[in-house]
Amino acid sequence: MAAPEALHPSFWRASQLARSGTRCVDPRHAALSFQLPDGGWPVGTLVELLQQQHGIDEMRLLRPYGHTVL
């Protein structure tokens, strides 16, 4: 099976700190904006949140944007 990066030229992993060059939405949190590639949530893409422990209020990060994707 091909490496994920080989499947599509726009594929990137946040852990690689790559810059995708896509339009982004400001996360409204300075520390999070600093950590996200391109400084925000990428528009028109799938974002997966991975955490070591469930129930640490991770959904608070996405709550301000729920109305735009539902």
DADA-V69241 format. One record per residue. N is the residue number from 1. RES is the residue in one small letter. PSI is psi in whole degrees, 0 to 359 (999 if undefined). NEAR is the number of other C-alpha atoms within 12 Angstrom. Layout:
BEGIN
[[N	RES	PSI	NEAR] [N	RES	PSI	NEAR]]
END
This chain:
BEGIN
[[1	m	140	6] [2	a	151	7] [3	a	145	11] [4	p	323	12] [5	e	334	14] [6	a	348	11] [7	l	327	11] [8	h	139	10] [9	p	339	11] [10	s	359	18] [11	f	135	21] [12	w	160	25] [13	r	133	19] [14	a	329	21] [15	s	342	11] [16	q	355	13] [17	l	36	14] [18	a	161	18] [19	r	122	22] [20	s	335	23] [21	g	8	17] [22	t	163	19] [23	r	141	16] [24	c	157	21] [25	v	132	23] [26	d	128	24] [27	p	356	25] [28	r	30	20] [29	h	113	18] [30	a	316	12] [31	a	322	13] [32	l	318	18] [33	s	321	19] [34	f	325	16] [35	q	332	20] [36	l	137	28] [37	p	138	27] [38	d	9	24] [39	g	15	27] [40	g	181	28] [41	w	126	33] [42	p	136	26] [43	v	137	20] [44	g	20	13] [45	t	166	16] [46	l	133	13] [47	v	129	20] [48	e	127	13] [49	l	123	18] [50	l	128	13] [51	q	153	11] [52	q	336	8] [53	q	129	9] [54	h	156	10] [55	g	25	10] [56	i	29	11] [57	d	34	12] [58	e	334	15] [59	m	342	16] [60	r	332	15] [61	l	326	21] [62	l	345	24] [63	r	317	15] [64	p	345	17] [65	y	0	17] [66	g	323	11] [67	h	340	8] [68	t	344	11] [69	v	346	13] [70	l	999	8]]
END
